[in-house]
Amino acid sequence: MVLTFDGTFDGFLSVVYAVYYEKLEPASIQIDGREQLSLGDLRRIERDGEKAARVFGAIRKKISPEAALRVYYASMSADENRFLPILRYIQLGFAVGHMVDSHLHEKFVRDVHEFHKNVGREAHLLHGFCRFAETKQGVFYCPVTPKNDVLVLLVEHFIERLMNQAWIIHDKRRKKAAIYDGKSHVIAEVPADAAFTYADGEEETQELWVEFFNALAIKERKNKKLQRQLLPLYFRGNMTEFIK
């Protein structure tokens, strides 16, 4: 049996609910529209916010709050096959409680740990590597192309740090953006090639930043290999100091 859902976290938790209460045994869990060719039964699970909340609450209570956070982060992974290991992790957690994370002999437990680590690391790096530019509308715009679906984690971070400033964080890889007006935010579909006009003086500000960046560099101490380790190449396409 192949189960499909809408790709949201609540949608996935609704799948967990259906598996538990209907005693389903899926061979695969996939997002709508990304179903791989399968000879098995195909069934779509509808998102249900109430059921999702019950499942998430059960994970926190019966396993641990840390496990709930691990599941949340793991669901954002770029790995297309992530959902079945996450389901197995939750099922084992319901059986053994908080000891689930000690069962590292199980590949699905190791997989969930790896998903969590990769998502957390990328979000943490982007907290420092995001570059905002002021537009003519007075809104600050930041394009990103993360491997994992970490937009919601960036929103949580920048609302705390830029709470009184309107901004847009545009995930060009997934064609969506978080739009914040200084009070609340929405996540909406935005084309990857959406154009934003910079405010007067923004270009000059970026040039000054590049000059400052270059002035700090010490030619004799350049270490490109270490720089690539600390700053992955795929981040640089959106960073002023590397595209100017």
N, C-alpha and C positions, 0 to 999 in steps of 0.2 A: 504494500500500500504506500502510495506517495501522497503526502499531505501538503497542501499549498495554502498560503495566507498572504495578506497585503503587504508584508515587509516591515510593519511597525513592531515596536517592542510589545505593545498591548496585543497585537495580532498573534505574535509568537506565544505569549502567555495564554492566549485563548486556545492555541493548539495544545499546550501542555494540559490545560483543563480538559479538553476533549479526549486526549490520550488517557488521562487518569480515570475519568468518570465513564467513558465509553469502552475502556479497556482495548484501545487501539494499539496496534503494533506496526508503526510505520517503518518502512525500509529507507525512507528519505523524507526530508522536510525542505520545501523549496518556496521561494517567493513567486507570486503570480507573474506569469509572463516569462519566467526563467526556467520553466520546467524542462528537465532533461528527458530525453526519450526513455520511456519506461514501459515495460510490458505489464506492470501491475496496475491495480485500481488507482484512479486519481480522484482525490476528494478535497474540496476547498473548505477551509474552516473560516467562518466569519469572525471578525473582531468583535469582542464583547468587553467593554470597559469594566463592568462589574465582575465578570469572571476573571479577568486579568488581575484586578486588584486583589481578589481572593487568593489567587495563585502566588502573587508576589508577597502578600502577607504571610502565607504559609511557608514560603521559602525563608523569610526573615525569622519566623517563630520556630519552625521545626528543624531548620538547618542552622542558619546564623545570618546576622545582618551583613557580615563580610561575604558570605556566599551569594546573597542577593545582589550585592554590588558587583561581584565577580561575573554573575550571570548578565547583569545589565551591560557591563563593559564588553563582555564576550559577544553579545548580540550585535555590537557595532563593528565587528571584525570584517575585513574584506574577504575572508575565506568563504567561498560559496557553499561549502559543506559544513559550516559551523553549527547549524541548528540541531542536527541529530546528536552530536557530542554534548551540546548544552542540555538537551533533554535527558540524556543518559546520566549526566552529572546531577541533575535535579532529582531524578528517580533514585539514584544511589543515596543522595543526601536525605531524602525522605525516609530511607531505610536505616541509615547509620548516623544521621544528625550531623553535628559539627565536625565529626571525624572524617567527613567526605574528602577533605583536602589532604588527608594523610594517605589516601588510597592511590598513591602515585604509580602503582603497578598497573593501574587501568589507563589505557591510552587516552580515553575520552576525558579523564580528569587532567592529564597532562596537557591535552589540547586546550581545554578551557582555561587553564592557567596561562598558556602561551597566548591565547586570544586576548585575555585580560591584560597581560603585560604589554603586548604590542600596541593595543589601543591606548592604554594609559601613557605609554612612552611617547607616542605620536602626539597626543593631545598636549602633553607637558611641553614638548618641543615647540609646538605651534603657539603656545602662550607667549613665547619669547620671539618667535620668528614671524608672527603676523605683522604686516605693514599696512597701516591705515593712511589714506590720502584724502584730503578734504575736497569735496565736490562743490560745484556752483550752488547747489541747494543747501549747503551747510552741513550735509551729512558726510560722515567719514566712511570711506569704502575700503574694504580689504578683500582681495581675491585669494583663495586657497585652493589647493588640489590634493587633499589628503588621500592616502591609500585607504584608510578606514573611515567609516561614517561617523566622524567625531564632531560634527557641527554643533550638536546639542551641548557637548562638553565645553566648546569654545564659548557658547552663549553664556553658560553659567559663570565662566571665568570673567568675561569682559563686562557683563552686567555689574559685577561687583567693583570693577576698576574704572569703568566709564559709564557709571550709572546715570549721569545727568547729560550725556552726550548722545545724539542720534547717530546710529551707525548701521552699516550693512556688512555682514560677512558672507561672501559669495563662494559657495562650494562649486567651482566650475566643473569638476569631474562628475558630479551628480546632478548638475543643473538645478540647484536649489540655493536659497539664501535665507539667513536669519536677518530680519529687519527689526531694528529696535528704535523706538521714537523717544527714548528717555524715560518712559514709564512702563511700557510693556513690549513684548516682542511676538512676532509670528515667524513661522518658517514656511516659505512659499516657493513654488517652482519659478525659476529664473533661468533664461537661456544662457548657455556658456559664453556666448558672444555678446551679451548685454553690454551696451556702451554707457559709460559714466563720464561726464565732463568735469575736469578738474577746476577748482577755484583759481582765481587769479593769484599768482605768487606761489602756487603749489609746486610747479615745475622747478622754480628757483630753490625752494626749500629742499626738494629732493636732491638737486645738484649739490647743495651745501652739505647734505648728509653724506653723499658719496665722497666728497672731498675730505670730510672728517674721517670717514671710514678708511680711506686710503692713507691719510696722514698718520693714523695710528699704527698702520702696518709697518713692521720692521723687516726689511727685505732679507736680511741674513737669517731670520728666524722663521721664514715661511716653511710650512709643513703641510702640503696639499693632502697627503694621505690622512693625517690626523684631522684636518679640516673636514674632509668628506665623512669621517666617522662621526664627528660632532654635529655636522650640518649636512644632511643628505642632499644629494644633487637635485632631487625632485622638488625640494622646497624653494630652490633658488630662483625659479622662474617667476616668483611673485615677490621677491625681495629687492627693494630699491637698489641696494649696494651691489647686486649682481647683474641687474638688467640695464643699468645706466652706463 
